[in-house]
């Protein structure tokens, strides 16, 4: 492996583990070269808020301009007033599902267009650069390297499947069918008047939200693969990383540790270890995962050019 | 388009329509070049029985050798005794779900291995050649031509998603994540003893069986695409073909008419047209689909070499 591979990864144990895995994977049959990446906090910045929540709030403001009465709804009010206690009591799942109703009845094409329009103009609240440029350069390099090694690169996100699909090709080179996430259903509306059928967004989830054990079952049902590399950063990625690490042959469980408060944000997610909360970095150390320190292992975090594409 | 393109398609209106569509699609953005193919009766032979039913019966015989009591179960008895009336009364869905229980608790890898083992030895009951060689050569040529034109080629089958995924790469060059079908759920089993988690097949469907309107909603939810080409052969493909045909820009709705009793089987599926049954070929003619006559439009049906790969 030449030194110009993975240039944004500093020499050290993490880069060594990645390079060693890429070497070993050459002996794995191509159909088993499968890598699954979480998105929020693993491929792009998730602080101070998930990009999808910003998108929802943006859509809510647009909807309020037409229908001010929406502000009365409890889930929306909790967001708009910044009432943290109310938000935490309701849970993000309930709020997200309520926000999904803002898109009920539109087509997938319209939804995709709205997501792309949002990314064309959204700016990060503190890092002062376009949201679309807040993908992690070292991870983009890893995606490229994996594809060069004939891996299938899949995104397994806790976020909305179609929110991520709208930008996955542009940001990551990953096509829609290679993205599994929390999935909103559609309704097929036939017509008898010759105008052609329509397919419209519902506001109900297909199956459980894509976190924890659901990530593993969805990898199998929606993507039909078993990963030998899984990358994540939070308690919701734990089962997916365990699943990859438990495979035969070379495997890599990669955990991004957000320990860089200067260039990004410093925080640690917890996992439920048989009902006891435990920092996910501690879980990773205990289970022998490759824990990547953003502060020490990454020379670059975000692309300096600000275009959001791989340099 | 050179004459050596689609060599198994005879000159005529059907081949002209396909070639014209391929030409027109060059003006379509690559991300919108999406083609969805039904499998049974569209990409491979489905008569006298679905290949998956043969696979199930084969597995049932193996299970009976260990546990003869299984023969008492109503769904299995209807199959084993060839009691057509009992089969029709129960419906194929109920029988298929009962047969799925034969694989409950095994891993996806084991299931895939069993499907591949079956295809290694299964022979068609009347055509006297390996089942794996009963893919339609003109359709394989079309898949290749679409990929050359940068199409994403997706399989949208009424059959079991993972049954088709087990052979989709080998037979069609289509990876697992590009197959959507009738989907069986999995259970993730964590362990506390350090032996690593397991993922095992359940015997319950995720969502509805993949027929009719469900094919369209599943194309969106599982694959995240809108097809501009859809190909099918039965009433269960009607909505998918209507959906493709209703798109903007060039579209192609391709219906395979099984009118070749000499080389294959002669039969016509019916569709429910606003509650009235109507032959699907009549629906296709009425809606302006390209109805492909196997007898007249195809020079070759099956690969002469008997290897099951594209010549």
HADDOCK unambig.tbl for C-alpha pairs under 7 A between the chains (distance, minus, plus):
assign (segid A and resid 176 and name CA) (segid B and resid 223 and name CA) 6.35 0.50 0.50
assign (segid A and resid 176 and name CA) (segid B and resid 224 and name CA) 5.30 0.50 0.50
assign (segid A and resid 177 and name CA) (segid B and resid 177 and name CA) 6.29 0.50 0.50
assign (segid A and resid 177 and name CA) (segid B and resid 178 and name CA) 6.30 0.50 0.50
assign (segid A and resid 177 and name CA) (segid B and resid 222 and name CA) 6.74 0.50 0.50
assign (segid A and resid 177 and name CA) (segid B and resid 223 and name CA) 4.25 0.50 0.50
assign (segid A and resid 177 and name CA) (segid B and resid 224 and name CA) 5.80 0.50 0.50
assign (segid A and resid 178 and name CA) (segid B and resid 177 and name CA) 6.30 0.50 0.50
assign (segid A and resid 183 and name CA) (segid B and resid 221 and name CA) 6.85 0.50 0.50
assign (segid A and resid 185 and name CA) (segid B and resid 221 and name CA) 6.56 0.50 0.50
assign (segid A and resid 186 and name CA) (segid B and resid 217 and name CA) 5.61 0.50 0.50
assign (segid A and resid 187 and name CA) (segid B and resid 217 and name CA) 6.56 0.50 0.50
assign (segid A and resid 188 and name CA) (segid B and resid 213 and name CA) 6.13 0.50 0.50
assign (segid A and resid 188 and name CA) (segid B and resid 217 and name CA) 6.44 0.50 0.50
assign (segid A and resid 196 and name CA) (segid B and resid 246 and name CA) 5.52 0.50 0.50
assign (segid A and resid 197 and name CA) (segid B and resid 243 and name CA) 6.35 0.50 0.50
assign (segid A and resid 213 and name CA) (segid B and resid 188 and name CA) 6.13 0.50 0.50
assign (segid A and resid 217 and name CA) (segid B and resid 186 and name CA) 5.62 0.50 0.50
assign (segid A and resid 217 and name CA) (segid B and resid 187 and name CA) 6.56 0.50 0.50
assign (segid A and resid 217 and name CA) (segid B and resid 188 and name CA) 6.45 0.50 0.50
assign (segid A and resid 221 and name CA) (segid B and resid 183 and name CA) 6.86 0.50 0.50
assign (segid A and resid 221 and name CA) (segid B and resid 185 and name CA) 6.58 0.50 0.50
assign (segid A and resid 222 and name CA) (segid B and resid 177 and name CA) 6.76 0.50 0.50
assign (segid A and resid 222 and name CA) (segid B and resid 222 and name CA) 6.30 0.50 0.50
assign (segid A and resid 223 and name CA) (segid B and resid 176 and name CA) 6.34 0.50 0.50
assign (segid A and resid 223 and name CA) (segid B and resid 177 and name CA) 4.25 0.50 0.50
assign (segid A and resid 224 and name CA) (segid B and resid 176 and name CA) 5.30 0.50 0.50
assign (segid A and resid 224 and name CA) (segid B and resid 177 and name CA) 5.81 0.50 0.50
assign (segid A and resid 243 and name CA) (segid B and resid 197 and name CA) 6.34 0.50 0.50
assign (segid A and resid 246 and name CA) (segid B and resid 196 and name CA) 5.55 0.50 0.50
